[in-house]
Amino acid sequence: MENHFNSVEEIDQWIDDKPLALLYIFGERCSVCHGLQPQVQNVIERYPKVEMKQVNVNKVPDVAGRFSIFTVPVVLLFVDGKEYVREARVVPMEPFEEKINKIYTNYLG
């Protein structure tokens, strides 16, 4: 996935512009991050109205303060600019998808 951010301002603008935005925050040398990303991507592909992008905390260190991030990876889902889901470090896929499905269904319903 090549859609990376270069600044916190870009991220904030994107979140404001997208009704359903999923931000994946990762670190360069984080094996958990690199293992989790394709799993999250596979879940999100089942929800076409959710746009997923990612940011490397090593390249945009301000993201940690902006979103109160203390570890990576972190998955944040925003609905109309408001944070609805926050998962960090180890993210079990089944409960994660249940949360996404519930929000997605309610949002579109």
N, C-alpha and C positions, 0 to 999 in steps of 0.2 A: 504494500500500500504506500503510494508515493505522496499522499496528501498530508504533509507536515506543516506545522506552523513555525514562524520565526519570531513571534512576539506575543506578549500577553494581549496587546491591543487587537491584533488579528483574531485571537481566540475570542475575546469579548464581542467583537463585531460579528463573528460567525455565529456565536451562540444567540445573539440578538436577532440575527437574520433567519435562523432555522427554527421551525416549530418543534422538531424533535432532533436533538443534537447529542451524539455520544462522543465524548472526549476520552481518548486513551492516552494516559500519561505513562511514559516508560523511561528507563535509563539505558544508556549505551551498553554497559557491561552487566546487565541484569538478565540472567538466564531464565528466571521466572517470567520476566516481561516478554522475552522473545518466544517463550513457550505458550503463554496465555493469549497473545495477540491473535493468532490464527483461530483459536477457539472462540474468542469474542466476535471476531469477524464472521465466522460461520453462523453464529446465532443471529447477528444483526442482519445478515443477508436475507433472513426469513421475514424481515420487517422493512419493506422497501421505503417507507416514509421516514425512517430513522437514518440520518446521515452520520457516518462515523469518520472522524479524523483523529490524528495522533500528534503528540508533541513529545519531543525528547527533552527531558528535564536537564540534561547536561548542556544542551544548546540554548535553552530558554530557562535559565535558573529562576527567573521571577515567577514562573508558573507555580512553584512550590508555595511561595507566600500568598499568591493570588487565590489559590484554591485550598490553602491549609493542608498541604501534602507533606507527610512525614516519612513515607515509604513509597516505593514503586513496585509493581505497577498499580495504577489507580484507574478505575473506570467510572466516569461521571455521565449520567444521563440528564439532560436538561429538556424540560417541556416549557415552551414559550418563555425561555430565558431563566426559568427557575430550576434549581437542582432537585431532582426527584430520586435518583439512585446514586449511591456512592459505594463502590466495592474496592477493596485494597488487598494487595499481596496475593493471597490464595483465594480464588473466586470459583466456587463450585458452580458448574455450568447449569445444572438443572434448576436450582433456586434462582439463579441469575436470569435465566430465560423466563421463568414464571413471572418475575417482577416486570421484565420488559413486556411480556405478553399482556399482562394486566393493564399496564399503563397504555400500551399501544391500543388495546381494545377499547378502553375507556375514552382515550383521546379521540379515536375515530368514531366511536359509537354515539 
